[in-house]
Amino acid sequence: MRKTIPKLTLLLASVILVSGCFERHRSTDSLCEAEPQLCADTNLNDGQCRLQRVNLIWQRYEVQKDPSDKEKFKELQYTYDYQKCLEYAARIEPTELKERKTHRTQAMLSAYASIKRLNLELADSNDPEILYFRWSQGDRDALRKFLRLEGTPEMETPEMQLALATFYTTKDQEKTIQLLKHSLELYPRKPKIKPEIIQGLATLSHQNGANEHAYLWAKVGGKLAIPVASQEKLNAFYPMSDERRSELNEQAERIAQALSDGRFLASMAD
């Protein structure tokens, strides 16, 4: 009997802990009822843009709990998704309840206003992801701030190394290749590798006349289910001996496995 008491205590503690981890609001409807300001400017009770609306409402709730730049940036992204959907939905003529079209239009205008507000709130952020986004929208000052972060810990992610590479593509191809390889070094085990990295390495190697590297990265892409070029095209583009082709195929296999294991090093592709 003594042995069952600790087990029962542990079980009860686990139940209490798990139940305490549940969100107070179990559904979007209950959230909107409790926090109407999060939902009032959306097209509620409308089948159009439901997924985008739900994502935005819950992200607004996250921002309410944690008004950090990162959470606001997520809200901005969800608002853009919602706005794009509404722009399409506003053109649809409802078969019933004609006022739904008006609600969609009003929600779309509110989304525009939210985007403007969030952009202003994030204008002074030094978060590299936000700076990169603002640069992509044409903000040259954001680009200067973004480039100044090069070499800092904040930039040591695959996404930010890829972002840096996009800047250097037309300015320094060798550096671009180094950045792309480094981005691969930063992926964890079983990564979801952005196809642009592998495709970029294959393309830049081809442009630089580094045919064996171009072939190698194309084969790595193939092993990772990233479309680059068919074997027939590779054979035509990069003629070489069967022995050398076999060696590169084996190297590509090792690189693909290393990437899958999260232990890739740039020197593996030398």
Buried (B, 14 or more C-beta within 10 A) or exposed (E): EEEEEEEEEEEEEEEEEEEEEEEEBEEBEEBBEEBEEBBEBBBBEBEBBBEBBBBBBBBBBBBEEEEEBBBBBBBBBBBBBBBBBBBEBBEEEBEEEEEBBEBBBBBBBBBEEBBEEBBEBBEEBEBBBBBBBBBEEEBEEBBEBBEEBBEEEEBEBBBBBBBBBBBBBEEEBEBBBBBBBBBBBBBEEEBEBBBBBBBBBBBBBBEEEBBBBBBBBBBBBBBBEBEBBEEEEBEEEBEBEEEEBEBBBEBBEEBBEBBBEEEBEBEBBE
